[in-house]
Each structure stands twice: as C-alpha cells, then as structure tokens.
C-alpha cells in the first residue's frame, strides 16, 4: 500500500509518501480501506518534535490518528457483519496516513445513514471535543459566549452548539476570512483577535471557550463576568493561558479543564455524528489534499491560513 512516512522530526518536508506493508488485522482488530484521514494541529506539533506527545512517535513511522473508510476484513473475535460497513475510528495515534489501517474493532463508529464519510471523519475528534466543551461550560439560554479560534475544526462546531443552546455567540478568529466563516455558521458577532484592542470590542461575556491560549486567552479571561466560566480545549498559540487560580477566585470566575471517561468520550462522538446526520451540526472542511500532499497539508495548517478541518483524500471509490 501507499503511505506517508515520518523518518525524522522536522518541518513539513519530512513527511514523504512511499510504500509500506499492508497491515493485517489480528485478534480483535479490523482492517479499514481508508478513504479519508484527519489531520490535526497537534499532529503538526508532534511532527516537528517540539510539541506535546500524547502518543509517542518514534521515527520511522506512519503518522495519523483518525480515519474513515470501509471495513474489508476482520480478525478473530470480531463480528464478520462489520465487513462492508462505513466507519470512522481512531488508529491509536499512528498509521492513519495510509491506504489501509488495522484498528481496534471496539473503537469503530459506524457512520449513520445520510452522513457523508468525509463529514464523519471531520467530526471524529473535533465533534467529540466540541460536545465535551459545550457540556462542561454548562451554557444557559441567553448567555453571552466567546468562542476563540471560531473558524477552526472545533471552534466552528462550538459556534453551532452554543447557538443551539440559545446563547449569543461572539466569534473570535484571526483575519476577515475566518470571522466571515464564523458568521456564516450562525455567530451573532465576530471580532478579529489579530487586531490590537480586539477585546474592547466584544463587551462582557459569561463563557469563554478557549482554543488559543497565550495572550488571546488572557485577554478573553478579562471579559468574563462574575459567575463566568472559561473552558480550555486547545493551544493554537503554542502557549498555555497560565491564568492563576487565585485571580479566577478573586473575580468569581471558574476555570474548567474537562475530563471524561472512555465511555463518555464515545457518547460525545456518537452524539456529534447523530446531530450531523440529522442536519443540526455541520462540519467545515476547508482544505483537502491527496495522500501524497500530506507535507503541503501540514504546511498550510502551520501557516494559519486554514479554515475548518483539513483532510487527506486517501482513496475514493469509483
């Protein structure tokens, strides 16, 4: 099969397409013919060797943690009825940038009827995160909610989920293209946090959904009313907000770092897939690259010019 190899840490150019042995599904595993692979911002950091390492990468290896495709074979102990089903799944951290992936069958999510496979892949990680953040924030009808990185994969979903809860949504993003994208998704207001003094244009808020960290998060924290909540889900800036707990207590604000059990995480993913199948949640797929273009995809994400999700189109059925 064809796959993308990481043979050393470095810039996007270290991702090179080449041949790889076909994986074989062992006991409890399923073989997926991959049509789409998800690319995350965290993966670009891991590739550089300087970012967080939630899963240990040791070159040479094939990156990629989220895929969608059709089950073509199963190992011992797995229901053969899965063969032929459309699924999305995590690979466990590696092996996703490839035409085939052998995965834990227990981690498969069947794609609901009426939902396109690429949309399901876009929701696999980001949908789970967005549902978890929204529930952790305990958003109430009529509250004013600031969504950072509102044009990103998670942020674009948070805009929609917060609106569905009856909130007034203020979308914060970098640049006119991204703020316009958030407004099209239903945000009530939008502000460009690349402009000096952006926080002064938003007014007080009840909830901050922080996907950026750094100085953007610290400025957003200053907008919270007494009783407000700040929920963090990402570090697009590469830096944590580092807001002292005592500062939050003095202002009557709660800092939330959501946690969930594996069972809850699965339910969050299933909820996002169901909402999308019902037409109530729309993932934004802003960029698509062929498998051989993985390096270009990473470069585009790092250039901060992407909107929504970035997917690899690995193979498409004829």
C-alpha positions as CSV (number, residue, x, y, z in Angstrom):
1,X,0.0,0.0,0.0
2,X,0.9,3.7,-0.2
3,X,1.5,5.6,3.0
4,X,3.2,8.7,4.3
5,X,6.4,8.2,6.3
6,X,7.9,10.3,9.1
7,X,11.6,9.3,9.1
8,X,12.8,12.2,11.3
9,X,11.4,15.1,13.2
10,X,11.4,18.5,11.4
11,X,9.4,20.7,9.0
12,X,6.6,19.5,6.8
13,X,9.1,18.3,4.2
14,X,10.0,15.3,6.4
15,X,6.6,13.8,5.5
16,X,7.3,11.7,2.4
17,X,5.0,9.2,0.6
18,X,6.2,5.7,0.0
19,X,5.4,2.1,0.0
20,X,4.5,0.2,3.3
21,X,3.5,-3.4,4.1
22,X,-0.3,-4.0,4.1
23,X,-1.5,-4.3,7.7
24,X,-3.1,-7.5,8.8
25,X,-6.0,-7.4,11.3
26,X,-5.1,-9.6,14.3
27,X,-7.4,-10.8,17.0
28,X,-9.9,-8.1,18.0
29,X,-9.0,-5.9,15.1
30,X,-10.5,-4.7,11.8
31,X,-8.9,-3.7,8.5
32,X,-10.2,-0.4,7.1
33,X,-9.8,0.6,3.5
34,X,-9.1,4.3,4.2
35,X,-10.8,6.9,2.1
36,X,-10.1,10.0,4.3
37,X,-7.6,10.7,7.0
38,X,-7.9,13.5,9.5
39,X,-5.1,16.0,10.2
40,X,-4.9,17.9,13.5
41,X,-2.9,20.8,14.6
42,X,-1.4,18.7,17.4
43,X,0.0,16.3,14.7
44,X,1.9,19.2,13.1
45,X,3.4,19.9,16.5
46,X,4.3,16.3,17.1
47,X,5.9,16.1,13.6
48,X,8.2,18.9,14.5
49,X,9.3,17.1,17.6
50,X,8.8,20.1,19.8
51,X,5.1,19.9,20.6
52,X,3.0,17.7,23.0
53,X,3.4,14.0,22.6
54,X,0.0,12.4,23.7
55,X,1.2,9.3,21.7
56,X,4.9,8.6,21.4
57,X,6.1,8.9,17.9
58,X,9.4,7.1,17.1
59,X,10.6,7.5,13.5
60,X,10.4,5.8,11.1
61,X,6.7,5.6,11.4
62,X,3.4,6.5,9.7
63,X,1.5,9.3,11.4
64,X,-2.2,9.8,11.6
65,X,-4.8,9.1,14.3
66,X,-8.2,9.5,12.6
67,X,-9.5,7.7,9.5
68,X,-12.7,6.9,7.7
69,X,-13.4,4.1,5.2
70,X,-14.9,0.7,4.7
71,X,-14.1,-2.4,6.7
72,X,-12.7,-5.0,4.4
73,X,-11.6,-7.8,6.8
74,X,-11.7,-8.6,10.5
75,X,-9.6,-10.7,12.8
76,X,-10.6,-13.4,15.2
77,X,-13.2,-12.5,17.7
78,X,-14.7,-9.7,15.6
79,X,-18.2,-9.9,14.1
80,X,-17.9,-10.5,10.3
81,X,-21.0,-8.4,9.8
82,X,-18.8,-5.4,10.1
83,X,-17.2,-6.1,6.7
84,X,-18.6,-3.7,4.2
85,X,-19.7,-1.1,6.8
86,X,-18.7,2.6,6.6
87,X,-16.8,3.5,9.7
88,X,-14.7,6.2,11.3
89,X,-12.2,5.4,14.0
90,X,-9.0,6.4,15.8
91,X,-5.9,4.4,14.9
92,X,-4.4,4.7,18.4
93,X,-2.1,7.5,17.3
94,X,-0.2,6.2,14.3
95,X,-0.8,4.6,10.9
96,X,-3.6,6.9,9.6
97,X,-1.8,8.5,6.7
98,X,-2.1,5.3,4.6
99,X,-4.4,3.4,2.2
100,X,-5.2,0.8,4.8
101,X,-5.3,0.7,8.6
102,X,-5.7,-2.1,11.1
103,X,-7.5,-0.8,14.1
104,X,-9.1,-2.0,17.4
105,X,-12.6,-3.1,16.4
106,X,-14.1,-1.8,19.7
107,X,-13.2,1.7,18.6
108,X,-15.2,1.7,15.4
109,X,-18.1,4.1,14.9
110,X,-20.5,3.2,12.2
111,X,-21.4,6.2,10.0
112,X,-25.1,7.0,10.2
113,X,-27.2,6.8,7.0
114,X,-27.4,10.2,5.4
115,X,-24.0,11.4,6.7
116,X,-21.1,11.7,4.2
117,X,-18.0,9.8,5.1
118,X,-15.7,12.9,4.9
119,X,-18.1,14.8,7.2
120,X,-17.9,11.9,9.7
121,X,-14.1,11.9,9.6
122,X,-14.2,15.7,10.2
123,X,-16.3,15.1,13.3
124,X,-14.4,12.2,14.8
125,X,-12.0,14.1,17.0
126,X,-13.4,17.6,16.8
127,X,-17.1,16.7,17.3
128,X,-16.2,14.8,20.4
129,X,-14.2,17.7,21.8
130,X,-16.8,20.3,20.9
131,X,-19.6,18.3,22.6
132,X,-17.4,17.8,25.7
133,X,-16.5,21.5,25.9
134,X,-20.1,22.7,25.5
135,X,-21.4,20.4,28.2
136,X,-18.5,21.3,30.6
137,X,-19.3,25.0,30.1
138,X,-22.9,24.4,31.1
139,X,-24.1,27.1,28.7
140,X,-27.5,28.5,29.5
141,X,-30.0,30.2,27.3
142,X,-29.4,33.9,26.9
143,X,-25.8,33.8,28.0
144,X,-23.1,35.5,26.0
145,X,-20.4,33.1,24.8
146,X,-17.0,33.9,23.3
147,X,-15.6,31.2,21.1
148,X,-11.9,31.5,20.3
149,X,-10.5,30.0,17.1
150,X,-14.0,30.1,15.9
151,X,-13.2,29.2,12.3
152,X,-11.2,26.1,13.2
153,X,-12.4,22.5,13.3
154,X,-13.5,22.6,16.9
155,X,-14.4,26.3,17.0
156,X,-16.7,26.1,14.0
157,X,-18.7,23.3,15.8
158,X,-18.7,25.2,19.1
159,X,-20.3,28.2,17.4
160,X,-23.2,26.0,16.2
161,X,-23.6,24.1,19.5
162,X,-23.6,27.2,21.6
163,X,-26.2,28.8,19.3
164,X,-28.3,25.6,19.7
165,X,-28.3,26.2,23.5
166,X,-29.8,29.7,23.0
167,X,-26.6,31.6,23.6
168,X,-25.4,34.8,21.9
169,X,-22.2,33.8,20.2
170,X,-19.2,36.1,19.8
171,X,-16.8,34.5,17.4
172,X,-13.1,35.4,17.8
173,X,-10.7,34.4,15.0
174,X,-7.7,35.7,13.1
175,X,-8.5,37.6,9.9
176,X,-11.5,38.6,7.8
177,X,-11.8,35.3,6.0
178,X,-12.2,33.4,9.3
179,X,-14.5,35.8,11.0
180,X,-16.8,35.8,8.0
181,X,-16.8,32.0,8.1
182,X,-17.9,32.0,11.7
183,X,-20.7,34.5,10.9
184,X,-22.0,32.2,8.2
185,X,-22.2,29.4,10.8
186,X,-24.5,31.5,12.9
187,X,-22.3,33.6,15.2
188,X,-24.1,36.8,16.3
189,X,-20.9,38.9,16.3
190,X,-17.3,38.4,15.2
191,X,-14.0,40.0,16.2
192,X,-10.5,39.7,14.8
193,X,-8.1,38.9,17.6
194,X,-5.2,39.8,15.4
195,X,-6.2,43.5,15.7
196,X,-4.9,45.5,18.7
197,X,-7.6,46.2,21.3
198,X,-9.9,43.4,20.0
199,X,-11.2,42.5,23.4
200,X,-12.5,46.0,23.9
201,X,-14.9,45.5,21.0
202,X,-16.7,42.4,22.4
203,X,-18.2,43.5,25.7
204,X,-18.6,41.3,28.8
205,X,-19.2,37.6,28.4
206,X,-20.5,34.7,30.5
207,X,-18.4,31.9,29.0
208,X,-15.1,31.7,27.2
209,X,-14.3,28.7,25.1
210,X,-10.6,28.9,24.8
211,X,-8.9,27.2,21.9
212,X,-5.9,29.5,21.5
213,X,-4.2,30.0,24.9
214,X,-1.5,32.6,25.4
215,X,-2.3,36.3,25.4
216,X,-5.5,35.8,23.5
217,X,-6.9,33.6,26.3
218,X,-5.6,36.1,28.9
219,X,-7.4,39.0,27.3
220,X,-10.6,36.9,26.9
221,X,-10.4,36.0,30.6
222,X,-10.6,39.7,31.4
223,X,-14.0,39.8,29.7
224,X,-15.7,37.3,32.0
225,X,-18.5,38.5,34.3
226,X,-18.8,37.2,37.9
227,X,-20.0,33.6,37.7
228,X,-18.4,33.2,34.3
229,X,-16.6,30.0,33.1
230,X,-13.5,29.6,31.0
231,X,-13.2,26.2,29.3
232,X,-9.9,25.4,27.5
233,X,-9.7,23.0,24.6
234,X,-6.6,23.9,22.6
235,X,-3.3,25.7,22.3
236,X,-3.3,27.2,18.8
237,X,-0.8,29.8,20.1
238,X,1.5,27.1,21.4
239,X,1.3,28.6,24.8
240,X,-1.0,28.0,27.8
241,X,-3.0,30.9,29.2
242,X,-1.3,30.5,32.6
243,X,-4.1,32.2,34.5
244,X,-3.6,31.9,38.2
245,X,-6.4,30.1,40.1
246,X,-6.3,32.9,42.7
247,X,-7.1,35.5,40.0
248,X,-10.1,33.5,38.9
249,X,-11.3,33.2,42.5
250,X,-10.9,36.9,43.2
251,X,-13.1,37.6,40.1
252,X,-15.7,34.9,40.8
253,X,-14.7,33.0,37.7
254,X,-14.3,29.3,37.2
255,X,-11.5,27.8,35.1
256,X,-12.6,24.4,33.7
257,X,-10.4,21.7,32.3
258,X,-12.8,19.0,31.2
259,X,-12.3,15.3,31.9
260,X,-14.2,12.4,30.6
261,X,-14.3,8.6,30.9
262,X,-13.8,6.5,27.7
263,X,-17.5,5.7,27.8
264,X,-18.4,9.4,27.9
265,X,-16.0,10.2,25.1
266,X,-17.6,7.6,22.9
267,X,-21.0,9.0,23.7
268,X,-19.8,12.5,22.8
269,X,-18.6,11.2,19.4
270,X,-21.9,9.4,18.7
271,X,-23.9,12.5,19.7
272,X,-21.9,14.6,17.2
273,X,-22.4,12.1,14.4
274,X,-26.2,11.8,15.1
275,X,-26.6,15.6,15.2
276,X,-24.8,15.9,11.8
277,X,-26.8,13.1,10.3
278,X,-30.0,15.0,11.4
279,X,-28.7,18.2,9.8
280,X,-28.3,20.1,13.1
281,X,-24.5,20.2,13.0
282,X,-22.3,20.9,10.0
283,X,-18.5,20.3,10.0
284,X,-16.5,22.7,7.9
285,X,-13.9,21.0,5.6
286,X,-11.9,23.9,4.4
287,X,-8.9,22.0,2.8
288,X,-8.4,18.7,1.1
289,X,-5.1,17.2,0.0
290,X,-4.2,13.9,-1.7
291,X,-2.3,11.4,0.4
292,X,1.0,12.4,-1.3
293,X,0.3,16.0,-0.3
294,X,0.5,15.4,3.5
295,X,3.5,17.7,3.7
296,X,1.6,20.5,1.9
297,X,-1.4,20.0,4.3
298,X,0.9,20.3,7.4
299,X,2.4,23.5,5.9
300,X,-1.0,25.0,5.2
301,X,-2.1,24.4,8.8
302,X,1.1,25.9,10.2
303,X,0.7,29.0,8.0
304,X,-2.5,29.7,9.9
305,X,-4.5,30.2,6.7
306,X,-6.8,27.2,7.0
307,X,-10.5,27.2,7.8
308,X,-12.3,24.3,9.5
309,X,-10.9,20.8,9.0
310,X,-8.0,19.6,6.8
311,X,-8.4,16.1,5.3
312,X,-6.3,13.8,3.3
313,X,-8.2,12.2,0.4
314,X,-6.6,8.8,0.5
315,X,-8.7,6.9,-1.9
316,X,-12.1,7.4,-3.3
317,X,-14.4,4.7,-4.5
318,X,-15.0,4.7,-8.3
